[in-house]
Amino acid sequence: MTFLFPLFAVLIWSVNAIVSKVSANAIDPAAISFYRWLLALLALTPFVLPGVWRNRQQIKAQWWRLLILGLLGMVLYQSLAYYAAHSVTALFMGILNALIPLLTVLLSLVILRLAPTLGILVGGVVSFAGLVWLVSQGNLQQLLSHGLGRGELMMLAASTSYALYGVLTKRWSLPLPNWQSLYVQILFGVLLLTPGFLLAPSVQLNRENIPLVLFAGIPASIIAPFLWIQGVQRLGASTASIFMNLVPVFTAIIAVLFLHEQLHSYHWIGGGLTLAGVIVAQRLKIPLSTGKKVTPAA
């Protein structure tokens, strides 16, 4: 039953894509971003702060890395998604989130100096073709004439930001327990989000948007990461990562059932190609060269 840990984590993150879409008409993006991480910070404080205080010297030495991770994972990734939700569908958001594993691999080639594989090459080409078909809605001439929309660019930037977050987390291997590292990242995230919150035209909480903030702040920000960490520890990172491929599937089902979004042929073709490319990149490990993998410096 250990597979239930990553499965439920992925399900929560899929529901969070729907929450992001619904929030577009219920609360300012700067407000929900701030409230979400403030709530997560407050919820974690009684359990994590004592350990953070004990390790304050290590945290002081790593503060700039934790700041960058907070910027990428807590500020840019979800904030861009909240803004993008004003102009793209939850279906599109789910498919773009499925690109994160592939983007992580591509960034690892440069930052971690990993040797490229045939899967990365083929999977990257297939996923790129699927992405082009998706954003053009099956009309390549339209994409060439009008280019990418603002929402599409924001979601691409959001996915790239989270992929970079994952790569840097592995690259730096911070000498802190997972939850203490996450707590300090959230703290920096809240600080970085404060100016936007103060400048937002409306930050009012009401009966319509409070449930959205609660879901984003507790299940999506605390429970899902906990389940995911448990899944990785029990199944291994490579096995657990396969479950991320279910994000666009779950998101599509929920979006169709509850948001009444329409599945079109370009969703099936573009999303299918994108997901297929990610799977190929993950599973096809044949190296493109005979050179040994170069490991990063400490």
Solvent accessible surface area in square Angstrom, and as a share of the most:
residue,aa,sasa,rsa
1,M,167,0.74
2,T,54,0.31
3,F,90,0.37
4,L,49,0.24
5,F,57,0.24
6,P,0,0.00
7,L,43,0.21
8,F,96,0.40
9,A,0,0.00
10,V,0,0.00
11,L,63,0.31
12,I,27,0.13
13,W,59,0.21
14,S,0,0.00
15,V,43,0.25
16,N,10,0.05
17,A,6,0.05
18,I,13,0.07
19,V,13,0.08
20,S,1,0.01
21,K,48,0.20
22,V,59,0.34
23,S,3,0.02
24,A,14,0.11
25,N,138,0.71
26,A,17,0.13
27,I,15,0.08
28,D,33,0.17
29,P,12,0.08
30,A,14,0.11
31,A,0,0.00
32,I,0,0.00
33,S,1,0.00
34,F,22,0.09
35,Y,37,0.14
36,R,11,0.04
37,W,15,0.05
38,L,53,0.27
39,L,45,0.23
40,A,0,0.00
41,L,17,0.09
42,L,107,0.53
43,A,34,0.27
44,L,12,0.06
45,T,35,0.21
46,P,93,0.58
47,F,166,0.69
48,V,12,0.07
49,L,78,0.39
50,P,68,0.43
51,G,4,0.04
52,V,17,0.10
53,W,158,0.56
54,R,173,0.63
55,N,31,0.16
56,R,105,0.38
57,Q,120,0.53
58,Q,77,0.34
59,I,20,0.10
60,K,144,0.61
61,A,67,0.52
62,Q,30,0.13
63,W,125,0.44
64,W,105,0.37
65,R,62,0.22
66,L,0,0.00
67,L,51,0.25
68,I,58,0.30
69,L,0,0.00
70,G,0,0.00
71,L,67,0.33
72,L,15,0.08
73,G,4,0.04
74,M,8,0.04
75,V,17,0.10
76,L,64,0.32
77,Y,39,0.15
78,Q,10,0.04
79,S,14,0.09
80,L,39,0.19
81,A,6,0.05
82,Y,1,0.01
83,Y,90,0.34
84,A,0,0.00
85,A,0,0.00
86,H,98,0.44
87,S,79,0.51
88,V,9,0.05
89,T,54,0.32
90,A,0,0.00
91,L,4,0.02
92,F,14,0.06
93,M,3,0.01
94,G,0,0.00
95,I,13,0.07
96,L,0,0.00
97,N,21,0.11
98,A,3,0.03
99,L,8,0.04
100,I,15,0.08
101,P,20,0.13
102,L,6,0.03
103,L,33,0.17
104,T,37,0.22
105,V,37,0.21
106,L,66,0.33
107,L,44,0.22
108,S,8,0.05
109,L,46,0.23
110,V,116,0.67
111,I,48,0.25
112,L,5,0.03
113,R,139,0.51
114,L,49,0.25
115,A,29,0.23
116,P,56,0.35
117,T,21,0.12
118,L,60,0.30
119,G,0,0.00
120,I,18,0.09
121,L,97,0.48
122,V,59,0.34
123,G,0,0.00
124,G,18,0.17
125,V,96,0.55
126,V,40,0.23
127,S,1,0.01
128,F,134,0.56
129,A,47,0.37
130,G,0,0.00
131,L,22,0.11
132,V,36,0.21
133,W,80,0.28
134,L,4,0.02
135,V,19,0.11
136,S,1,0.00
137,Q,100,0.44
138,G,27,0.26
139,N,71,0.37
140,L,85,0.43
141,Q,120,0.53
142,Q,73,0.32
143,L,33,0.16
144,L,143,0.71
145,S,70,0.45
146,H,147,0.66
147,G,39,0.37
148,L,66,0.33
149,G,32,0.31
150,R,183,0.67
151,G,2,0.01
152,E,37,0.17
153,L,93,0.47
154,M,34,0.15
155,M,1,0.00
156,L,38,0.19
157,A,47,0.36
158,A,0,0.00
159,S,0,0.00
160,T,54,0.32
161,S,9,0.06
162,Y,73,0.28
163,A,1,0.00
164,L,49,0.24
165,Y,28,0.11
166,G,31,0.30
167,V,2,0.01
168,L,23,0.12
169,T,59,0.34
170,K,135,0.57
171,R,65,0.24
172,W,50,0.18
173,S,83,0.53
174,L,26,0.13
175,P,85,0.53
176,L,19,0.09
177,P,69,0.43
178,N,87,0.45
179,W,63,0.22
180,Q,23,0.10
181,S,13,0.08
182,L,26,0.13
183,Y,13,0.05
184,V,6,0.03
185,Q,6,0.03
186,I,0,0.00
187,L,71,0.36
188,F,36,0.15
189,G,0,0.00
190,V,12,0.07
191,L,103,0.51
192,L,71,0.35
193,L,17,0.08
194,T,40,0.23
195,P,76,0.48
196,G,34,0.33
197,F,31,0.13
198,L,128,0.64
199,L,151,0.75
200,A,19,0.15
201,P,127,0.80
202,S,65,0.42
203,V,47,0.27
204,Q,130,0.58
205,L,72,0.36
206,N,58,0.30
207,R,226,0.83
208,E,113,0.51
209,N,1,0.00
210,I,70,0.36
211,P,73,0.46
212,L,20,0.10
213,V,11,0.06
214,L,90,0.45
215,F,49,0.20
216,A,0,0.00
217,G,0,0.00
218,I,51,0.26
219,P,28,0.17
220,A,2,0.01
221,S,3,0.02
222,I,26,0.13
223,I,73,0.37
224,A,0,0.00
225,P,25,0.15
226,F,89,0.37
227,L,30,0.15
228,W,48,0.17
229,I,36,0.18
230,Q,33,0.15
231,G,0,0.00
232,V,46,0.26
233,Q,123,0.55
234,R,121,0.44
235,L,51,0.25
236,G,30,0.29
237,A,68,0.53
238,S,81,0.53
239,T,58,0.34
240,A,0,0.00
241,S,34,0.22
242,I,68,0.34
243,F,34,0.14
244,M,37,0.16
245,N,13,0.07
246,L,58,0.29
247,V,4,0.02
248,P,14,0.09
249,V,63,0.36
250,F,41,0.17
251,T,0,0.00
252,A,19,0.15
253,I,90,0.46
254,I,25,0.13
255,A,0,0.00
256,V,51,0.29
257,L,112,0.56
258,F,140,0.58
259,L,51,0.25
260,H,139,0.62
261,E,26,0.11
262,Q,121,0.54
263,L,67,0.33
264,H,86,0.39
265,S,79,0.51
266,Y,39,0.15
267,H,13,0.06
268,W,169,0.59
269,I,81,0.41
270,G,0,0.00
271,G,12,0.12
272,G,38,0.37
273,L,68,0.34
274,T,0,0.00
275,L,34,0.17
276,A,43,0.34
277,G,0,0.00
278,V,0,0.00
279,I,71,0.36
280,V,46,0.26
281,A,4,0.03
282,Q,22,0.10
283,R,140,0.51
284,L,58,0.29
285,K,135,0.57
286,I,96,0.49
287,P,80,0.51
288,L,85,0.42
289,S,62,0.40
290,T,146,0.85
291,G,48,0.47
292,K,188,0.80
293,K,122,0.52
294,V,66,0.38
295,T,95,0.55
296,P,49,0.31
297,A,73,0.57
298,A,146,1.13
